[in-house]
Amino acid sequence: QVKLVGSGGGLVQAGGSLRLSCAASGRTASNYAMGWFRQAPGKEREFVAGISWNGGSKDYADSVKGRFTISRDNAKNTVLLQMNSLKPEDTAVYYCAADRRMLVHLTTPEYWGQGTQVTVSS
């Protein structure tokens, strides 16, 4: 069992930056692929970024490539999402996710955090 707690959301102007953090608890959390999804009002949840258990593989949605960077610190069981050059269309609730079997963008992840709101004003 893995519990995920996301944090770091907030209100920022277009062009600004935010850093989201996901703290994972559980004995084997460092063995899980992890990542971030987001859901904007009236839209389906979509993949944003993912990282393999050892950080060797990273994937990004086309809409965030070059602006967002995902990283992890297994010693702290933490995954970070650095978001730069934010745009109003990045406004959404961001969810941390984890999966033991495969990279999160290839499946419906087993575990989800509670979501953190990111609002980008124009």
N, C-alpha and C positions, 0 to 999 in steps of 0.2 A: 504494500500500500504506500502510495506517495501522496503527500499533501503539498499543494502549490499555493503560494501567496504572492500575488503580484502587487507592485507599488510603483510610484514615480509619475503617475499621470498628472495632468493639470491643464491650465489654460496658457497658451503661448501665442504670440503673433506669428503670422506667416514669415518664413525665413529663419525662425528661431529653432532652438534645440530642446529636446527632453531626453532623459535616460530612464528607461523602464527597468525594473529589477524583478526577478522572480526567485523567491527562496523556496527550495524544495526540501522537504523533510522526509525521512525514511532511510532505512539502513542502506538500501541499494540505489538511492537516487542518482548517484554519479554514473550509474550504468544505463541511464535512460537517455534516449534522444529527446531533445526539448526544442521548443520554439514558441512563436507568437502568431496568433490569429487576431483578426479584428472584425467588428461588426458595426456598421454605420446604420443609423435609423432607416428603416424600410428596406434594408439590403440584407443579403445572406452573409453569413460569416465567411471570411476569406483568409487564406494563408498569407502571412507577412514574411516570416523568416524562420529558418530552422537550423539546428546544429546537431551533429552526431554526438554520441556519448563522450568521445575523446576530443571533440573540437576539430577533428580532421576534415570534416565535410560541412559546408555551410551552403544554404540555399536561400534565395530571396525571390519574392514576387517581382515581376518586371517593374511594377509601379514604384518600388522603393529602392531598386538597385542604384548604387552610387550615393544614396542618401542615408540609408540605415545600415548599421553594423551590429551583428549578433556575436556574442562571446560568452564564454562560461568559465567559471572557476570551480572545479570539482572539489577542491579542498574546503570551499565554503558552501558547496551545493547551491550555487547561484548562477543564473543566466541573466545577462544584460542585453538590452536593446538600445543602442545609441541612435537617436533619431535626429538628423540634421536637415536643414533646409526644408522645414516642415511646410506643408501646404494645407489650405482649408479642406481639401479632399482627404487628408489624413485623419480628419476628425472621426472618432469611433471609440467604442469600448474595446480595449485591447485585452486579450486573454492569453495567459501563459498555458502551455500544454506540454505533456510528456508522454512518451510511449516506449515501452521496453522492446518492442519487436522491430520497429523500423523508423526511418526518418518521418517526422510528423506530417510532412506534406504529402506523404504517400498513403496515408491512412486516416481514419478517424481516431485521434489520440485517445489513449485509455484514461488519462487524467487531465483535469482542467482546473485552472485557478479561478478566482471569483470575478476577475475583470477589473480594469482600471480605466477611467475615462480620460481620453486625450481630446482636447478641443483646440483647434487652430483657427484664430480669427484672421480675417483678411484686412 
